Amino acid sequence: MPGAMDKPSKERLHLLVCGAEGEGRAALLDALVAGPTLGNERRDFTLLEADDLAQVSGDIVTGASRVDLALVLVDAQEGLPSESRSHATVAALLGVRQLVLVVGGMDRVDQQEARFDELLGDFRDLAAGLGVEQQVVGVPLAAGREAMPWYRGPSLPEALEAAEPAGDLPVAAEAPSEVTDQFMAHVIWFGERPMLPERAYVLKLGAQAVPSAITELKHKINVDNLDQLAAKTLERGEIGVCNIAVDQPITCGPYKESRALGGFLLVDRLSEEMLGVGMIDFGLRRATNLSWQDYDIGKRSRAAQKRQTPCVLWFTGLSGAGKSTIADLVDKKLHAMGQHCYVLDGDNVRHGLNKDLGFTDVDRVENIRRVAEVAKLFVDSGLIVLVSFISPFRSERQLAREMVEEGEFVEIFVDTPLAVCEERDPKGLYQKARSGQIANFTGIDSPYEPPEQAELSLDTVALSQEQAAEAVIDFMREKGLV
């Protein structure tokens, strides 16, 4: 939104307006749209509002916007809330180095100098902790100077007139860069659902778009005091310091030296929704001494030796749906046909490989990631692997699919209604979950995302377990897998 102007006397200023909505913010926006003036000069500017801080942040990271100065609006009565602290923190992380605290509602605190000084002091302490010290000013928005004879600072138009465009950071060709597949970064999370370590996201940096995962959340930042807090996930609006790994090396660099090389987006792999923005701190070189070792005997040789087509039969469904029973029957039938198979069962794997994992969303993601890696190894060995896991999230099932070649992954939805699973309840787990003895139980207090395009769906209300197993064998014959 450009401000009115007659003859621009200075370079355009890019402003970011943050703060809670209300009369004070409306007055501030009206004043800005009217055009800040000083003497006979007008300052031309571009205005960005932080109603959708995610979109503003995404624009800054991708270079669609450049912010020179952030106006953080607070109410004199309410003080400096977490929302305003969060906005200032985000602005500083995104490279904004000129901050103006605009204090509205001074009339409601009797124009008290002490209250204004208190708020400005808190804001300056926050800015100093964020590495912004020299370019922080405070301006009371309410009545004119005659109502506050103690105020000797600039008016809002004067503060804007004194501000200087920050200028662009070095372009990619000028800034130092490196090629790496791991780095540490600050991440600002905007997704409605929490960030889960090891979940696969798409990382977009410039023209590069690669699968990625946050391998470690080192800590999140408390915006009230900038303390480092231990955490396993990031919720919407939270900021964390993370280690990130990408599937293939990318060209990147520290954000403070180049936005083009250091600013990235994290995007949902299925919906393409923007989930977060990140600023690279530095690359991690732990993987630079690793390379893939090729061997002469590969998957096709091993499969040919066994005279079969390797694949993954991935059984998914609620607890009690009949996954393991059907997988066992299919395994027996394939064994009788001379096929070489192996079954990976959810409960069995948790006795060994995954015995360190619980049932939180974070642990479920890691549970499936590990099993998908093991299934990939079995396929590489030329086997047919049957995977019987609840695997409640589409994202992780898609990750498992992408680990093998096209046509090697068969998603089998064991479609049994929750009421039927509860009625069966062979292990008594639903009863315990309903009584509160088990937390994070899929279908009760943890979500299950049914497949949208499974290769095969088995209605276990209409089909017996034997019929369901035969349906799997028939499907495999139809697709040339047996």
C-alpha positions in Angstrom: 0.0 0.0 0.0 1.9 3.1 -1.1 1.7 6.4 0.8 0.6 9.5 -1.0 3.3 11.7 -2.3 3.9 14.6 -4.6 7.6 14.7 -5.3 9.6 11.8 -3.7 12.7 13.2 -2.1 14.1 9.9 -0.7 14.2 6.3 -1.7 11.1 4.3 -1.0 10.9 2.9 2.6 9.5 -0.6 3.3 7.5 -0.7 6.5 6.2 -3.7 8.5 3.4 -2.9 10.9 3.0 -5.4 13.8 0.7 -5.4 16.8 -2.8 -6.3 17.9 -5.7 -5.0 16.0 -7.9 -2.2 17.4 -8.4 1.5 17.5 -4.8 2.3 18.0 -3.7 0.2 15.0 -6.4 1.7 12.8 -5.2 5.2 13.8 -1.7 4.3 13.0 -2.6 2.9 9.6 -4.7 6.0 8.8 -1.7 8.2 9.7 0.6 6.2 7.5 -1.8 6.2 4.5 -2.2 10.0 4.9 1.5 10.2 4.2 4.2 11.0 6.7 5.4 14.6 6.2 8.3 16.7 7.5 8.5 20.2 6.3 7.7 20.2 2.6 8.9 16.7 2.0 7.0 13.4 1.8 8.3 9.9 2.3 7.1 7.3 -0.2 6.7 3.9 1.4 5.4 0.3 1.0 3.3 -0.9 3.9 3.1 -4.6 5.0 0.7 -5.6 7.7 1.4 -8.5 10.0 -2.1 -9.9 10.1 -0.7 -12.9 8.2 2.8 -12.9 9.6 3.5 -16.2 7.9 2.9 -14.7 4.5 4.9 -11.6 5.3 7.8 -13.7 6.5 7.6 -15.9 3.5 7.7 -12.9 1.2 10.8 -11.6 3.0 12.6 -14.9 2.9 11.8 -15.4 -0.8 12.8 -11.8 -1.7 9.3 -10.7 -2.7 9.5 -8.0 0.0 12.3 -6.1 1.6 11.6 -4.6 5.0 13.7 -1.7 6.2 11.8 -0.8 9.4 9.3 -2.5 11.7 6.7 -0.6 13.6 5.6 -2.5 16.7 2.3 -1.1 18.1 1.5 -1.7 21.8 -1.2 -0.3 24.1 0.2 1.7 27.1 -2.2 0.1 29.4 -1.6 -3.5 28.3 2.1 -3.3 28.0 4.4 -5.4 25.7 2.5 -8.7 25.2 3.9 -11.9 24.0 2.4 -11.3 20.5 4.3 -8.0 20.1 7.5 -9.6 21.5 7.1 -12.4 19.0 6.6 -10.0 16.1 9.7 -8.0 17.1 11.7 -11.3 17.4 10.5 -12.5 14.0 11.4 -9.1 12.4 14.9 -9.2 13.9 15.5 -12.8 12.7 14.4 -11.8 9.3 17.1 -9.1 9.2 15.1 -6.0 10.1 17.5 -3.7 12.0 15.4 -0.6 12.6 12.6 -1.0 15.1 10.1 1.6 16.2 7.9 1.0 19.3 4.6 2.9 18.7 2.8 3.3 22.1 -0.9 4.0 21.7 -3.5 4.8 24.4 -1.3 7.1 26.4 -4.4 9.1 27.4 -5.6 6.0 29.3 -2.5 6.1 31.5 -2.7 9.9 32.0 0.2 10.5 29.6 2.6 9.2 32.2 6.3 9.5 31.3 7.2 6.7 33.7 4.9 4.3 31.8 6.3 5.2 28.4 9.9 4.9 29.7 9.1 1.5 31.2 7.7 0.1 27.9 10.5 1.6 25.9 13.1 0.1 28.3 11.5 -3.4 28.0 11.5 -3.1 24.3 15.1 -2.0 24.1 16.1 -4.9 26.4 14.3 -7.3 24.0 15.9 -5.7 20.9 19.4 -5.9 22.5 18.9 -9.6 23.2 18.0 -9.9 19.5 21.2 -8.1 18.4 19.4 -4.8 17.5 20.6 -2.0 19.8 21.5 1.2 18.0 18.4 1.7 15.8 15.5 1.4 18.3 13.2 4.4 19.0 9.9 4.8 20.8 7.1 7.1 19.8 3.8 7.8 21.6 0.9 7.7 19.2 -1.8 9.5 21.2 -2.2 13.2 21.9 0.2 15.9 20.6 3.3 17.0 22.3 1.5 19.7 24.3 -0.1 16.9 26.3 3.2 15.3 27.0 5.7 18.1 27.6 8.2 15.6 28.9 8.6 13.9 25.5 11.6 15.2 23.6 11.8 12.4 21.0 10.7 12.4 17.4 7.2 12.3 16.1 6.2 9.3 14.0 6.7 11.2 10.7 10.1 12.4 12.0 11.1 8.8 12.9 10.2 7.6 9.5 11.9 10.5 7.8 15.1 9.7 9.7 15.0 6.0 8.8 17.2 4.8 6.0 16.5 2.0 3.6 18.6 -0.9 4.8 19.7 -1.9 1.3 19.8 -5.4 -0.1 22.1 -8.0 1.4 24.7 -9.4 -1.0 23.4 -11.3 -4.0 24.2 -15.0 -4.2 27.1 -14.5 -6.6 28.8 -12.1 -4.2 28.1 -13.8 -0.9 30.1 -16.8 0.5 28.3 -20.0 -0.1 28.8 -23.7 0.4 27.3 -27.0 -0.7 26.0 -29.1 2.1 23.2 -31.5 3.0 23.0 -30.5 6.7 22.8 -27.1 8.5 21.7 -25.3 11.6 18.9 -22.8 11.2 16.4 -20.7 13.1 12.9 -21.8 12.1 9.6 -19.9 12.6 6.7 -22.3 12.5 3.3 -21.2 11.1 1.6 -24.6 10.5 -1.7 -25.3 12.2 -0.3 -28.7 13.1 3.0 -28.9 15.1 6.4 -29.4 13.6 7.5 -33.0 14.1 11.2 -33.9 13.9 12.1 -36.5 11.2 8.8 -35.8 9.4 9.6 -35.1 5.7 8.9 -31.6 4.4 9.9 -29.9 1.2 12.5 -27.2 1.7 12.5 -24.4 -0.9 15.5 -22.2 -1.2 15.5 -20.0 -4.3 15.0 -22.3 -7.3 16.0 -25.4 -5.2 13.2 -27.6 -3.8 14.4 -30.8 -2.0 12.9 -33.3 0.5 14.1 -32.5 4.0 13.6 -33.2 7.7 14.3 -31.4 10.9 16.6 -34.0 12.5 16.9 -32.2 15.9 15.1 -29.4 17.6 17.9 -28.1 19.8 15.7 -25.6 21.6 12.9 -23.2 21.2 13.0 -19.5 22.1 10.8 -18.0 24.8 9.9 -14.6 23.2 9.1 -13.1 26.6 12.7 -13.3 27.9 14.7 -15.0 25.0 15.4 -18.0 27.2 16.3 -21.3 25.5 13.6 -23.9 26.3 13.9 -27.7 25.8 11.2 -28.9 23.4 10.3 -31.8 21.1 8.0 -29.9 18.8 7.2 -26.4 17.6 3.6 -25.1 17.7 2.2 -22.4 15.5 4.0 -19.1 16.1 6.9 -20.6 17.9 10.6 -20.2 17.0 13.2 -22.8 17.3 16.9 -23.6 16.6 17.1 -26.7 14.5 19.4 -29.1 12.7 18.0 -29.8 9.2 19.0 -32.5 6.7 18.2 -32.4 3.0 18.1 -35.4 0.7 20.7 -34.0 -1.6 23.3 -31.3 -1.2 22.2 -27.7 -1.8 24.0 -24.4 -2.3 23.4 -22.2 0.7 24.9 -19.7 3.1 24.3 -17.8 6.3 21.1 -15.7 6.1 22.9 -12.7 7.8 25.2 -12.6 4.8 22.7 -13.4 2.0 18.9 -13.7 2.1 19.0 -15.4 -1.3 21.3 -18.1 0.0 20.1 -18.4 3.6 16.3 -17.9 3.6 14.1 -20.9 3.0 10.5 -22.1 3.2 9.3 -25.4 4.7 6.3 -26.7 2.7 3.9 -29.6 3.3 4.8 -32.4 0.8 1.1 -33.3 0.0 -0.8 -30.0 0.3 2.1 -27.6 -0.6 0.9 -25.4 2.3 3.7 -23.2 3.7 4.4 -24.4 7.2 7.4 -22.3 8.2 10.3 -20.1 7.2 13.9 -20.6 8.2 17.2 -18.6 8.3 20.4 -20.7 8.0 23.0 -20.0 10.6 25.8 -22.2 9.3 26.4 -25.5 7.5 27.1 -28.7 9.3 30.0 -30.7 7.8 29.5 -34.0 9.5 28.4 -35.8 6.3 31.1 -34.5 3.9 33.3 -37.5 4.4 30.5 -40.0 3.5 29.9 -41.4 0.1 27.6 -44.2 -1.3 29.4 -47.5 -1.7 28.2 -49.4 -4.8 28.3 -53.2 -5.0 28.2 -55.4 -8.1 25.3 -57.5 -6.9 22.2 -55.4 -6.8 18.4 -55.7 -6.2 17.6 -57.1 -9.6 20.3 -59.8 -9.3 19.0 -60.8 -5.9 15.4 -60.8 -7.1 16.3 -62.8 -10.2 18.0 -65.4 -8.0 14.7 -65.8 -6.0 12.6 -65.7 -9.3 10.3 -63.0 -7.9 9.4 -59.3 -8.0 10.4 -57.5 -4.8 7.8 -55.1 -3.3 6.3 -53.7 -0.1 2.8 -54.7 0.9 2.0 -51.9 3.4 -1.1 -52.8 5.6 -2.5 -49.8 7.4 -5.6 -49.4 9.5 -6.8 -48.9 13.1 -5.8 -51.1 16.0 -7.9 -54.3 15.8 -8.7 -53.8 12.1 -7.1 -57.2 11.3 -3.9 -56.1 9.7 -1.6 -58.6 11.3 -4.0 -61.5 10.8 -4.4 -60.7 7.1 -0.7 -60.1 6.6 0.0 -63.5 8.3 -2.4 -65.3 5.9 -0.9 -63.5 2.9 2.6 -64.5 4.1 1.5 -68.2 4.4 0.0 -68.2 0.9 3.0 -66.5 -0.7 5.4 -69.0 1.2 3.3 -71.9 -0.2 3.8 -70.4 -3.7 7.6 -70.4 -3.2 7.9 -66.7 -2.7 10.5 -65.3 -0.3 8.8 -62.9 2.2 9.3 -61.3 5.5 6.7 -59.6 7.8 7.4 -56.5 9.8 4.8 -56.2 12.5 4.2 -53.0 14.6 4.2 -54.7 18.0 7.2 -57.0 17.2 9.4 -54.1 15.9 8.7 -52.2 19.1 10.3 -55.0 21.1 13.7 -54.4 19.4 14.5 -51.7 16.8 11.9 -49.3 18.1 11.7 -50.2 21.8 13.0 -46.7 22.7 9.9 -45.0 21.1 6.6 -44.1 22.7 3.3 -43.2 21.1 3.4 -39.4 20.8 3.1 -38.0 17.3 6.8 -37.4 17.3 7.6 -41.0 18.2 5.1 -42.3 15.7 6.8 -40.4 12.9 10.2 -41.8 13.8 8.6 -45.3 14.2 7.4 -45.3 10.6 10.6 -43.6 9.3 12.8 -46.4 10.7 10.4 -49.2 9.5 10.3 -47.6 6.0 14.1 -47.6 5.9 14.1 -51.3 6.9 11.4 -52.2 4.3 13.6 -50.5 1.7 16.5 -52.7 2.6 14.3 -55.8 2.3 13.2 -54.8 -1.1 16.8 -54.1 -2.1 17.6 -57.7 -1.0 14.9 -59.0 -3.4 12.3 -59.9 -0.9 8.5 -59.3 -0.7 8.1 -57.5 2.6 4.7 -57.3 4.4 4.5 -54.3 6.7 1.7 -54.3 9.3 1.6 -51.0 11.1 -1.2 -48.6 12.1 0.9 -45.9 10.4 -1.7 -43.2 11.1 -0.2 -40.3 9.1 -0.4 -40.0 5.3 2.8 -38.0 5.2 4.9 -40.9 6.6 3.1 -43.5 4.4 4.0 -41.3 1.4 7.6 -41.1 2.6 7.7 -44.9 2.7 6.3 -45.1 -0.8 8.9 -42.7 -2.2 11.8 -44.7 -0.7 11.2 -47.5 -3.2 10.8 -47.5 -7.0 7.5 -46.8 -8.7 5.3 -49.9 -8.7 7.1 -51.5 -5.7 4.8 -50.1 -3.0 1.3 -51.4 -2.5 -0.8 -49.5 0.1 -3.5 -51.8 1.5 -6.1 -50.1 3.6 -7.6 -52.6 6.1 -10.9 -50.6 6.3 -12.6 -51.5 9.5 -14.8 -48.9 11.3 -13.8 -47.7 14.7 -16.9 -49.1 16.3 -16.1 -52.6 14.9 -12.5 -52.4 16.1 -13.7 -51.4 19.6 -16.2 -54.3 19.6 -13.5 -56.7 18.7 -10.8 -55.2 20.9 -8.7 -58.4 21.0 -6.0 -56.8 23.3 -8.4 -54.8 25.5 -6.6 -51.6 24.4 -9.7 -49.6 23.4 -11.2 -50.2 26.9 -8.0 -49.0 28.5 -7.9 -45.9 26.2 -11.5 -45.0 27.0 -10.8 -45.3 30.7 -7.7 -43.1 30.4 -5.2 -45.8 31.1 -3.6 -45.4 27.7 -2.8 -42.0 26.2 -2.2 -41.1 22.5 -4.3 -44.0 21.3 -5.1 -43.9 17.6 -8.8 -43.3 16.9 -9.5 -42.2 20.4 -7.2 -39.2 21.3 -4.7 -39.5 18.4 -5.8 -39.0 14.8 -5.8 -41.6 12.0 -5.6 -40.3 8.4 -7.2 -42.9 6.1 -5.6 -43.4 2.7 -7.0 -41.3 -0.1 -5.8 -43.5 -3.0 -4.8 -46.9 -1.7 -4.0 -49.5 -4.3 -6.3 -51.9 -2.4 -9.0 -51.4 0.2 -10.3 -54.3 2.2 -13.7 -54.0 3.8 -13.4 -56.4 6.7 -17.0 -56.1 7.6 -18.0 -57.5 4.2 -15.0 -59.8 3.8 -13.7 -62.6 6.0 -10.0 -62.6 6.8 -9.5 -65.5 4.4 -11.3 -63.6 1.6 -9.3 -60.4 2.3 -6.0 -62.4 2.1 -7.2 -63.9 -1.2 -8.0 -60.4 -2.5 -4.4 -59.4 -1.8 -3.0 -62.4 -3.8 -5.4 -61.7 -6.6 -4.2 -58.1 -6.8 -0.6 -59.2 -6.9 -1.3 -61.6 -9.7 -3.2 -58.9 -11.6 -0.2 -56.5 -11.2 2.4 -59.1 -12.1 4.0 -59.1 -8.7 3.6 -62.9 -8.4 
